């Protein structure tokens, strides 16, 4: 069995060390980004665990509120689907929607229909522009949040006046609803709005921040008093935690694919494009003229010739190879026959001098030094041999 001998490494074949040296910046940058993403995900997952869950004892949980309500004889029940929340709405029930912005448009419409004429109370915790207009008609979210977390009531709502200062600073609201109570204003815009139902029974409370419900801040200022009065007006509290597993969330209507993507994905994609553009600028050729540099190591001429030959062979560029061989031969022959190097590539100057020097046929010399490119590799090798023989003959004579 015959085996093909491995080709020796040349300057055109980068070593593993060279590849690592060129790519290590990108690899290390990607590793840093990946590590940062993992750390952020771990931190955020720990911070959001049990958020606004009345069963959670974490910092952002709401177990303390549920315990205080239970001491007052108010029961608390957790639901995670829209069907359960809608069925539980009634005159003796306070329905708390923990994260209203997670509800889709159809879910918001169904929930508002179920609570509008129920005669009970609906509490919306920090609803933003995606949900507040549907769940609390006549109320819109302001684009600028409150800069103060602790605010005073400055309204006639008995629950707020008894509680006093509380941590309601968050989203601020505009309201055009008649007979609405607006409390805890920051620069003229309230962070707590109570909208009575059209039939005069029940109401909807829009709360700009969830802080008064957190375990960590319930014992501060009037947070506990305000939370208990808002949630304890009915004997039953239904705590609605919207879930992605809710089957009603799949009813997306005619929304486009981009509308279905979470906003974080869109921002993440934009950041990736920006990062790719910066990486392209970093790795691209610099503008301006080329600056000659000395090679860090001495490279033998044979290696350069071999490397260029391999490139020509790989590209099938016999015309370029033949042109380089003929040009080099003409440059070396011209001084030997008394022709200036500047005119070595002019047939009218070089060929007569060669013919006189060799007493040969000018026509054959023209085909050899200025003829067409060879048609195959065999013809290229034959051309090389003839050029070498011509140069040796001129030197001997």
Secondary structure, 3 states (H helix, E strand, C coil): CCCCCCCCCCCCCCCHHHHHHHHHHHHHHHHHHHHHHHHHHHHHHHHHCCCCCCCCCCCCCCHHHHHHHHHCCCEEEEECCHHHHHHHCCCCEEEEECCHHHCCHHHHHHHHHHHHCCCCEEEEECCCCCCHHHHCCCEEECCCCCCCCCECCCCCCHHHHHHCCECCCCCCEEECCCCCEEEEEECCEEEEEEEECCCCCCEEEEECCCHHHCCCCCCCCCHHHHHHHHHCCCCEEEEECCCCCCHHHHCCCCCCHHHHCCHHHHHHHHHHHHHHHHHHHHHCCCCCCCCCCCCCCCCCHHHHHHHHHHHHHHHCCHHHHHHHHHHHHHHHHHHHCCCCHHHCCCHHHHHHHHHHHHCCCHHHHHHHHHCCCCCCHHHHHHHHHHHHHHHHHHHHC
